[in-house]
Every structure is written in structure tokens, then in C-alpha cells.
Amino acid sequence: MDAGRLRSGLTPRAFRQVMRSLPTTVTVAAAIQENGPVGMLVGSFAYVSSDPMLVGFFGDHRSRTLSRLLDEPAWSFNVLNSDHYSVVDAFRGPVEQRFARLTWTRSARDLPLIRDCLVSIEAVRHSILPAGDHTLVLAEVVDVHWPGESVEPLLYHNGTTTTVHRECRSEPATTGAPR
């Protein structure tokens, strides 16, 4: 069987289109370099482990920004809230100008923290693994900046940014896991 095609006839391109239908948070992975902050939008940021505390994301091998981030030993992960459409717009521009229109600060560890995020996480390199046409980046959490408020996330879904629709949400479970 051709590695680029499954028995069902699904091609890599069609598979990518299918996977775009799964909503994910919009996160800025960032670091500070000699010339200032560098960062990229990622739609694959995830909690990985609580012991040790690990987070991770997948970066496309074709990304020039990914290679710049991987040159650094530590990163911040800024999970955007539903009011951060302007951040997404800024990250569509040239790498050197992405932070110019944003409100951000340097953390005590010299990492870029974008203002008013759902959560910002500071982390150090744990491991980097090849994963097909992507690179899996795992990072160990060293600090978390969380306002503790219920803020809506900004999401990627079907190639666009969107938010959670409140009228469609269920109430939080009050008992344990579903049976």
C-alpha cells in the first residue's frame, strides 16, 4: 500500500483537512533572542503530564520560526483568550514585527508574556522528537501565570479563529467521571 494513501483513499492532504475540523486552543510559543522576542502561533499546544509537569506542541518542519525557537532553552506558552484576535493578526506578519503591536512583558526568566492571556506558562526544554513532518516539542513547566478567572479561549476550527458559544455549553459535572 502507498504510504501516502490509506485503503479508504484518504490522502495526507485530505487527512489534514479532516483534522482541521477538530477545535484547538490558539497559543503563542515564544522566546527572547538577541534581537528581541520571537514567536509563532500553534494549534497543537497540550498538557502532557503532571509529574513531571510537562506541556508540548507540534511544529511543522517547514516553519522557519520553529527552528529559531528550538535554538532557545526556554519558552513561554501564551494561551490566547477570546479577545485576542489582534494577536492572531500580528502573528500573520513578519517574525521581527509580531510583538511590535502587542502589550507584553518580560518575565523574571526573560520570557515574553502576552497580556491578558487565558494562561501563560514558562517552561524549559525537556525533549524534542521527530514526528513525521512535524517536531514534537516537550517542555517542563517552571512557572504559570493564571488569572484564575473564567475567561473564554480563542480556538482554531476549520482554518479560522472562533470562540466558545455559551448557549451551546453544558453545565459542569458535579459528580465524578461519566459512567
Secondary structure, 3 states (H helix, E strand, C coil): CCCCCCCCCCCHHHHHHHHCCCCEECEEEEEEECCEEEEEEECCCEEEEECCEEEEEEEECCCHHHHHHHCCCEEEEEECECCCHHHHHHCCCCHHHCCCCCCEEECCCCCEEECCCCEEEEEEEEEEEEECCEEEEEEEEEEEECCCCCCCEEEEECCEEEECCHHHCCCCCCCCCCC
